[in-house]
Amino acid sequence: MLSVVVLSFNRKDALARTLRELETLLHVAGGGAGGGEIIVVDNASTDGTPAAIRAQFPRVKLIALTENVGVAGFNRGAEKARGDTLLILDDDAWPTASAVRGATALLARDEDIGAVSLLPRHPASGKAEWPHATTAQDRWPFMGCGLVVRAEAWKRVHGYEESFFLYRNDTDLSLKLLAAGYDVRFEPAWVVWHDSIAADRKPLRWLRIATRNWAWMTRRHGRGVWALAGLFVGFSWALHLAGFHPTRLAAVARGMIDGLFSSTPPLPPGVNPDGSAFERLIKLRLSPRRLATASQSAAATIASSVRHSA
């Protein structure tokens, strides 16, 4: 059985769209043909999300939290899931039917695979969030807004790291699974639509926490020279997103300081990184295709910063 776990906070319209897509996908709406369960965890929204879900989607299992606990909400939802396979989604993301069929079938026939990472694409433009990822891969160290994971594997590595609160928890999960001995598969034909804003338009809090969490992730999983390379890559990426805006640069600096000098969250028992998965992550981020895409994005960010400062 497939259990879909969606986390939401103050985005009831985006969530409603995702749930409509999921109900069609799983044949839950109307006659109740089954095919899975949908669990929504609401992180103490103030926009009426819980009431809207109860009224519009009575078949959805709603967990309404009394405080915003960040990605720990995913863990609360997974604890209530009845399925042996989990589909973990942001509230603005929904997969294609072929992605769900392919990923669940793959997990069913290969017990060594702990999770399948889906390729995020924007529904309006069709643009891939990982344009460098064009071929099927084993030992894949990236994850994003949509993943299919074996429930047993999720529990073994304790799901998402709750100290992260938000951001980079998905890639950290992939690295934890690999360090626990599971394979993580990526297939670019298996798509999850992600109706999200571009990273360079994210708020200051996103920049600070994402930068801190990258440093934490590097300290948890990186070894030797690749750990140093990881810090350089993460800091360079954050500076690129900050552009020439002083307040955004300050947010990056605060995040990097927090990530380097605060206590790193401990890894669960049985998760023993040897640095190889993190090395692969950095090599992929430094691939020629990835760097070419990043250069184009950086040029656009700089041009935008110059226009706004003129």
Stockholm file with secondary structure:
# STOCKHOLM 1.0

chainA/1-310         MLSVVVLSFNRKDALARTLRELETLLHVAGGGAGGGEIIVVDNASTDGTPAAIRAQFPRVKLIALTENVGVAGFNRGAEKARGDTLLILDDDAWPTASAVRGATALLARDEDIGAVSLLPRHPASGKAEWPHATTAQDRWPFMGCGLVVRAEAWKRVHGYEESFFLYRNDTDLSLKLLAAGYDVRFEPAWVVWHDSIAADRKPLRWLRIATRNWAWMTRRHGRGVWALAGLFVGFSWALHLAGFHPTRLAAVARGMIDGLFSSTPPLPPGVNPDGSAFERLIKLRLSPRRLATASQSAAATIASSVRHSA
#=GR chainA/1-310 SS CEEEEEEESSCHHHHHHHHHHHHHHHTCSTTCCCSCEEEEEECSCSSSHHHHHHHHCTTSEEEECSSCCTTHHHHHHHHHCCCSEEEEEETTEEECHHHHHHHHHHHHHCTTEEEEEEEEECTTTCCBSCTTCCSCBSSCCCCCSEEEEEHHHHHHTTSSCGGGCSSSHHHHHHHHHHHTTCEEEEEEEEEEEECCCCGGGCCHHHHHHHHHHHHHHHHHHCCHHHHHHHHHHHHHHHHHHHTTCHHHHHHHHHHHHHHHHSCCCCCCTTCCCCSHHHHHHHHHHTSHHHHHHHHHHHHHHHHHHHHHHC
#=GC SS_cons         CEEEEEEESSCHHHHHHHHHHHHHHHTCSTTCCCSCEEEEEECSCSSSHHHHHHHHCTTSEEEECSSCCTTHHHHHHHHHCCCSEEEEEETTEEECHHHHHHHHHHHHHCTTEEEEEEEEECTTTCCBSCTTCCSCBSSCCCCCSEEEEEHHHHHHTTSSCGGGCSSSHHHHHHHHHHHTTCEEEEEEEEEEEECCCCGGGCCHHHHHHHHHHHHHHHHHHCCHHHHHHHHHHHHHHHHHHHTTCHHHHHHHHHHHHHHHHSCCCCCCTTCCCCSHHHHHHHHHHTSHHHHHHHHHHHHHHHHHHHHHHC
//
